[in-house]
Amino acid sequence: MSNDRRLSAPGRLADEDHGAENAGILTAYMPDEPLAEFALAHGLRVAAERPPIGPYLKNLWQRRHFIMAFATARNIAMYTEARLGQLWQVLTPLLNAGVYFLVFGELLHISRGIPNYLDFLVTGVFVFNFTSRAFITTSTVITESLPLIRALHFPRAALPLAYVMIELEQMLLSLVVLAVILVCTGEPITWYWLLAIPALLLQTIFCVGCGLATARLGSNVNDFSQLLPFLTRTWLYVSGVIFQISTLDIGRKYAALLQINPAALYITLMREALLATQRESQPGAQPFNKLKCEAWHLTPAKHLDWSAYCAPITNPGHYWYYAIAWALLAIVVGFYFFWRAEAQYGRG
């Protein structure tokens, strides 16, 4: 058996330093130590290996400019073939709100007892649309980006994060349109509007965490992305987007659970920041008055503001605590869940 420790590869011409017997063959000597030790000594590692969380987060932070540039480019390219272009980013939620207003507000009269129902509805639709779109788009990001994943080495979490940033940019544009609608319908501009900033920040953190989780689930189960639109539509109908949860006759315990679900919380915080009519009419805004509260339940359309005299189902002062808890829980669990499968994305 030969002890020759050389590797050879065809395709190279012979030169003056090698004889004719080596013509067309390139040789390289194998190291004496085991290849695993050799790779470790020279800083080499397995390409598909999952890195530790610390270096992974650092690597992800270093690509923050790419993430934002990618999101902006995708937003610009998304509607380039449409005649109205970027206007569809705002027209889509506006048309949805118009349909809901016609069906639920005018035909079914769910608007009874809700002052300034148009602003109430449009705010809820815009805020919920950000959450639902973040869920749906991130659920397919891994399967749709397989060529990029297999060609380049980068933290895979950058992809769902970029897609959430796409939805955030669209949400910011929607907020500009929403502000115009609120002013035109008589809502005053107050310092409370600044509370929309931390509310949107918490919602974005929540969407990033959940987007990471749905990205992994969508990469493992192809049917998950098909089921998700039905789940988000159900979520819409139980999150107070088109009605006031406090008006439901389902018992205080179940109403409280609906009020503290994350989608309803972020909608409520945004409404209370932007809509003076909501701050002034929410249950608990005024000292409890049994007679006025009962009158509001009997004839809500006649006594719009008397809902403020009813006892709140959950403490409004705790809404921010719940919103922070949901955001932290989502980002920690979602990131860890996604990171655990880092080495599996793009394989198979």
C-alpha positions in Angstrom: 0.0 0.0 0.0 1.3 3.4 -0.9 2.1 6.0 1.8 1.7 8.9 -0.6 -0.3 11.6 1.2 -1.0 13.7 -1.9 -4.2 14.9 -3.3 -4.4 15.3 -7.1 -6.8 17.1 -9.4 -6.8 17.0 -13.2 -6.9 20.0 -15.5 -3.5 21.7 -15.0 -0.7 21.8 -17.5 2.8 20.6 -16.7 5.4 23.2 -15.9 9.2 23.2 -16.0 9.5 22.1 -12.4 7.6 18.9 -12.9 8.4 16.1 -15.1 6.2 14.7 -17.9 5.0 12.0 -15.5 3.1 14.7 -13.6 1.7 16.4 -16.6 -1.9 17.4 -16.2 -1.9 16.6 -12.5 -1.9 19.1 -9.6 -0.8 17.6 -6.2 -1.2 18.9 -2.7 0.1 17.2 0.5 -2.3 16.1 3.2 -1.6 17.3 6.7 -0.2 14.9 9.2 -2.7 15.6 12.0 -6.4 14.5 11.7 -8.5 16.7 9.4 -10.8 17.8 12.2 -7.9 19.2 14.2 -6.4 20.8 11.1 -9.7 22.6 10.4 -10.1 23.7 14.0 -6.5 25.1 14.0 -7.1 27.1 10.9 -10.5 28.5 12.0 -12.6 26.3 9.7 -16.0 25.1 10.8 -18.9 23.1 9.4 -21.0 25.4 7.1 -24.4 24.1 8.3 -23.5 24.2 12.0 -25.7 26.2 14.4 -23.6 29.0 16.0 -24.0 30.0 19.6 -26.7 32.6 20.4 -24.2 35.4 21.2 -22.2 35.3 17.9 -25.5 34.7 16.1 -27.1 37.8 17.4 -23.9 39.8 16.7 -23.9 38.5 13.1 -27.5 39.4 12.8 -26.9 43.0 14.1 -24.1 43.4 11.6 -26.6 42.8 8.8 -29.1 45.4 10.0 -28.4 47.7 7.0 -29.0 44.9 4.6 -32.3 44.0 6.3 -33.6 47.5 6.0 -32.4 47.9 2.4 -33.9 44.6 1.4 -37.2 45.5 3.0 -37.3 48.9 1.2 -36.4 47.4 -2.1 -39.1 44.7 -1.8 -41.7 47.3 -0.9 -40.8 49.4 -4.0 -40.8 46.3 -6.3 -44.0 44.8 -4.8 -46.4 47.0 -6.7 -44.3 48.2 -9.7 -46.5 46.3 -12.2 -49.8 47.7 -10.7 -51.1 50.9 -12.3 -51.6 52.6 -9.0 -48.3 51.4 -7.7 -47.5 52.1 -4.0 -51.0 53.4 -3.4 -52.2 49.8 -3.0 -50.3 49.7 0.3 -52.9 52.0 1.7 -55.9 51.2 -0.6 -56.0 47.6 0.5 -56.6 48.2 4.2 -58.9 51.2 3.4 -61.0 49.0 1.1 -61.2 46.3 3.8 -62.3 49.0 6.3 -64.9 50.3 3.9 -66.4 46.8 3.4 -66.4 46.2 7.2 -68.1 49.6 7.8 -70.8 48.9 5.2 -71.5 45.3 6.4 -71.1 45.6 10.2 -71.7 49.3 10.7 -74.6 50.1 8.4 -76.2 46.7 7.7 -75.8 44.9 11.0 -75.5 48.0 13.2 -72.6 46.7 15.3 -71.6 50.3 15.6 -74.3 51.0 18.2 -72.7 52.3 21.4 -69.4 53.2 19.8 -68.7 56.9 19.2 -67.0 57.8 16.0 -67.3 54.3 14.7 -65.5 55.1 11.4 -62.3 56.0 13.1 -62.7 53.2 15.6 -63.0 50.7 12.7 -60.2 52.1 10.5 -57.7 52.2 13.4 -58.5 48.6 14.3 -58.2 47.4 10.7 -54.9 49.1 10.1 -53.3 47.8 13.3 -54.6 44.3 12.9 -53.5 44.2 9.3 -49.9 44.8 10.3 -50.0 41.8 12.7 -51.8 39.4 10.3 -49.6 40.3 7.3 -46.5 39.8 9.4 -47.7 36.3 10.3 -48.7 35.3 6.7 -45.6 36.6 4.8 -43.1 35.2 7.2 -44.7 31.7 7.1 -43.4 31.2 3.5 -40.1 33.2 3.7 -37.9 30.2 4.1 -39.4 28.1 1.3 -39.5 31.0 -1.1 -35.8 32.0 -0.3 -34.2 28.5 -0.7 -31.9 29.6 -3.6 -30.6 32.5 -1.5 -30.2 30.3 1.6 -28.2 27.7 -0.3 -26.0 30.2 -2.1 -25.0 32.5 0.8 -24.0 32.1 4.4 -25.8 34.5 6.7 -28.1 34.3 9.8 -31.4 32.9 8.5 -33.3 35.0 11.0 -32.5 38.0 8.8 -35.2 36.8 6.3 -38.3 36.8 8.6 -37.0 40.0 10.2 -36.8 41.7 6.8 -40.3 40.6 6.0 -41.6 42.1 9.2 -39.8 45.3 8.4 -41.6 45.3 5.0 -44.9 45.2 6.8 -43.8 47.9 9.3 -42.9 50.3 6.4 -46.4 49.7 5.0 -47.9 50.3 8.5 -46.1 53.6 8.8 -47.5 54.8 5.5 -51.0 53.6 6.7 -50.6 55.7 9.9 -50.0 58.8 7.8 -53.3 58.2 6.0 -55.0 57.3 9.3 -53.9 60.6 10.8 -55.5 62.5 7.9 -58.7 60.6 8.4 -58.8 61.3 12.1 -58.3 65.0 11.6 -60.9 65.2 8.9 -63.5 63.4 11.1 -62.9 65.8 14.0 -60.5 63.9 16.3 -58.2 66.4 18.0 -54.4 66.2 17.7 -53.1 65.8 21.3 -50.0 64.7 23.2 -51.6 61.3 23.5 -50.7 60.7 19.9 -47.1 60.2 21.0 -48.2 57.0 22.8 -48.7 55.5 19.4 -44.9 55.2 19.1 -44.3 52.8 22.0 -47.5 50.9 21.1 -46.2 50.4 17.6 -42.8 49.4 18.9 -44.2 46.8 21.2 -46.4 45.4 18.4 -43.4 45.3 16.1 -41.4 43.3 18.6 -44.3 40.9 19.1 -44.6 40.5 15.3 -40.8 39.8 14.9 -41.0 37.1 17.6 -44.1 35.4 16.1 -42.7 35.9 12.6 -39.6 33.9 13.5 -41.8 31.1 14.9 -44.1 31.0 11.9 -41.1 31.0 9.6 -39.8 27.8 11.1 -43.3 26.2 11.2 -43.8 27.1 7.6 -40.5 25.6 6.5 -41.3 22.3 8.2 -45.0 22.0 7.3 -46.0 23.3 3.9 -49.7 23.2 4.7 -49.2 25.7 7.6 -49.0 28.7 5.3 -52.3 27.6 3.7 -54.1 27.3 7.1 -52.7 30.6 8.5 -55.1 33.0 6.7 -58.1 31.2 8.2 -56.5 31.4 11.7 -55.8 35.1 11.3 -59.3 35.8 10.1 -60.7 34.0 13.1 -58.3 36.1 15.3 -59.7 39.2 13.7 -63.3 38.4 14.7 -62.3 37.9 18.4 -60.0 40.8 18.8 -62.4 43.7 18.8 -61.5 45.0 15.3 -65.1 45.7 14.3 -66.8 45.8 17.6 -66.3 46.8 21.3 -65.4 43.7 23.3 -67.0 45.2 26.4 -70.4 45.0 24.7 -70.4 41.2 24.2 -72.7 39.2 26.4 -70.3 36.3 27.0 -69.5 36.7 30.6 -66.7 38.8 32.2 -64.2 35.9 32.3 -64.3 35.3 28.6 -64.5 39.0 27.7 -61.4 39.6 29.8 -59.5 36.8 27.9 -60.5 38.5 24.6 -59.3 41.9 25.9 -55.9 40.8 26.9 -55.1 38.8 23.8 -52.2 40.5 22.0 -54.0 41.6 18.9 -56.7 43.3 20.9 -54.2 44.9 23.3 -52.2 46.6 20.6 -55.4 47.8 18.9 -56.8 49.2 22.2 -53.5 51.0 23.0 -53.4 52.5 19.5 -57.1 53.6 19.7 -56.7 55.1 23.1 -53.6 57.0 21.9 -55.2 58.4 18.8 -58.9 58.6 19.5 -60.1 61.0 22.2 -63.6 59.6 21.8 -62.3 56.2 22.9 -60.4 57.5 25.9 -63.4 59.4 27.1 -66.0 56.6 26.6 -64.1 53.5 27.7 -65.5 51.7 30.7 -63.9 53.1 33.9 -63.2 56.5 32.4 -65.9 57.9 34.8 -66.9 56.9 38.3 -69.2 53.9 38.2 -72.9 54.8 37.8 -75.3 51.8 37.7 -78.2 53.7 36.2 -76.2 55.2 33.4 -74.4 52.0 32.7 -77.7 50.1 32.5 -79.2 52.8 30.2 -76.2 52.5 27.9 -76.6 48.7 27.7 -80.3 49.1 26.9 -80.0 52.0 24.3 -76.3 52.3 23.4 -77.0 54.4 20.3 -78.8 57.0 22.5 -76.2 57.2 25.2 -72.9 56.8 23.5 -70.7 58.4 26.2 -72.4 56.6 29.1 -70.3 53.5 28.6 -67.7 55.4 30.6 -69.8 55.0 33.7 -69.6 51.2 33.5 -67.1 49.2 35.4 -64.2 48.0 33.3 -63.8 44.2 32.6 -60.0 44.4 33.0 -58.0 47.2 34.5 -57.1 49.7 31.7 -54.0 50.7 33.7 -52.6 47.2 33.2 -52.8 47.2 29.4 -49.3 48.4 28.9 -47.9 45.7 31.2 -49.8 43.0 29.2 -48.5 44.5 26.0 -44.9 44.5 27.2 -45.2 40.9 28.5 -46.6 39.7 25.2 -43.8 41.4 23.2 -41.0 40.0 25.5 -42.5 36.5 25.5 -42.9 36.4 21.7 -39.4 37.7 20.9 -37.6 35.3 23.4 -39.6 32.2 22.6 -39.8 32.9 18.8 -36.1 33.6 18.5 -35.0 30.6 20.4 -37.5 28.4 18.5 -36.1 29.6 15.2 -32.5 29.5 16.2 -32.7 25.9 17.3 -33.3 24.9 13.6 -30.7 27.2 12.1 -28.8 24.3 10.6 -31.8 22.8 9.0 -33.0 25.6 6.8 -32.3 25.0 3.1 -31.3 21.4 3.5 -33.1 18.3 2.1 
